[in-house]
Amino acid sequence: MNTKTVKGIIHKHKFRYIKAILLKSFTELMNIAIAFSFGLLIQGASFKNNDQLKIGIISSMIILISMPFFEYISNMVVSRLNQDVMYSIRQNIIESYINTEPEKFRAMDNGAKISILTNDIDALYSDFLVNIFWIWHFLFMLVATVISLLFISIYMSLVLIILTIISFYFSTRGVGNIEEKNQERLAALSEHTNAINELISGYDVIHDFKLQEYSRKKISNLFKNSIQKYMNYRKFVLRQESIGMFFGGIVFMGGFIAGSVFVYYSILSLGMLITCIQLSNNLNQPIFNLVSLLTQFRASKNTIMKIDTVIAENIGKKEELNIQDVKEYNLRLDNISYKYPNSDFVLGPLNGRINYGKKICILGHSGSGKSTILKLLKKDIQAENGNMQIGDIGYSNIGINQILDYIGVISQNVFVFKNSIKNNITLFEDGIQDETVVRAMKLSGLDSFIDRLNDGDFINEFGNNLSGGERQRLAIARCIVRNKPIIIADEAFSSLDNKLAYEIENELLNIKQNTFINITHRLFIKNLVKYDEIWILDKGKLVAKGHYDDIKNNEHLLKFLINT
């Protein structure tokens, strides 16, 4: 059994479940014992039997005093167990997300990912995990009560058992489409969560283009829809609860009437009748509750499958490749080509050498293949044809995680944590000394922040108190502090003003110990002449390559300079 799935996690904690179930069972036995104690009280009082009366009083007091204690202990054990199971499930979902391939992860809706960790997990908790114990509780109550009734009177027990079977049969009719109702409810919640995520993530667009009314209406309508789907689901559940309540009442009244007849004909004593009536509540409650609980329990089936599917896709996925001893960081691309599924675009064939420490500028308009080269270098995707190497080792023999030890990427949008400057540069990696961080800050032009190095409250959420240039410099410092031999800028300067973009590009060109690859469509002649080589892409083909002085009259470069 896969120990990472929902049922696998439950199986992993099976001995704790047994312990919790035994505690729950013991507290239910005390409920049955109290019924017998009440019977003894009535029996002793009716026949003026001092011994029965005394035993009834003492046993009732002992049970009533100890019952809350055992109830507290059993509930605490169950709550702790459920929380540990929930923690494991959440951690497995997070691990699965973390192990997802980058391209696949980006293709997933953020709202859907968040919804699984919130809406689906909450539904799993309330409909499945909690109900495991309640279903056992009421089933045990039912069985223990039937055995107790058989001990008192076979006639009374037969009446109550027959009424219980009839009631349970009719109460469970028509629960077939509860799973569909529950899935519709969770799907509506997921859509609503996704809309809220869009509001938060896209606030600037919503504000700048006056989309407030559109956003408000969209979220309002989705919220109303989620309420409607929830009410459809609850209507179904409550209908089953009402049916269960009706037939539970029939069991109680039927047992009371039959018991009164048995007392009239001296088949039962008054004390036995009181005990049976008290025990009949233990038949009434299970019927009333089991119908509702089993309905919800059945509704959780699709939720479990959905969560297990997410977990099974990527959890435990580890690269089987051995760590290779990369002694040099020269990059080599031999006849590389790649075609996206369901697309006519083809990159390549592409040939090139990037020796360690060299500065390369890859130019091209949107759709020319620049981003595809980046994905190939990071191993987000793998070339369909050709060979890629770092040093003398082929990319096919190196894991993604090892590739990322050598390559640092500065993107247009730099994610920043709400934390200190130091933690945003080290990314919470222990063992990196302040001196190393300060050096990286100086090389990347963050000198002015050195005094706030360890101020945990300095950077706001998403780095909103930093300028675009400061975030870019932060990304550069992250690469330097980790001694990344290869730094790739992916359209990193496209949103900056000319002066700032020129300065940051120039700073990267002046870092001698790193290979620098600038993937861009933005040019500064003063910086362009500093590159060892310029690659020009057009519609997936490498149409020009060389130093600026060698290709300055090339038609593709001239056209690019004119257009930009």
Secondary structure, 3 states (H helix, E strand, C coil): CCCCCHHHHHHHCHHHHHHHHHHHHHHHHHHHHHHHHHHHHHHHHHCCCHHHHHHHHHHHHHHHHHHHHHHHHHHHHHHHHHHHHHHHHHHHHHHHHHHCCHHHHHHCCHHHHHHHHHHHHHHHHHHHHHHHHHHHHHHHHHHHHHHHHHHHCHHHHHHHHHHHHHHHHHHCCCCCCHHHHHHHHHHHHHHHHHHHHHHHHCHHHHHHCCCHHHHHHHHHHHHHHHHHHHHHHHHHHHHHHHHHHHHHHHHHHHHHHHHHHHHHCCCCCHHHHHHHHHHHHHHHHHHHHHHHHHHHHHHCHHHHHHHHHHHHHHCCCCCCCCCCCCCCCCEEEEEEEEECCCCCCEEEEEEEEECCCCEEEEECCCCCCHHHHHHHHHCCCCCCEEEEEECCEEHHHCCHHHHHHHEEEEECCCCCCCCCHHHHHHCCCCCCCHHHHHHHHHHHCCHHHHHHCCCCCCCCHHHCCCCHHHHHHHHHHHHHHCCCCEEEEECCCCCCCHHHHHHHHHHHHCCCCCEEEEEECCCCHHHHCCCCEEEEEECCEEEEEECHHHHCCCHHHHHHHHHC
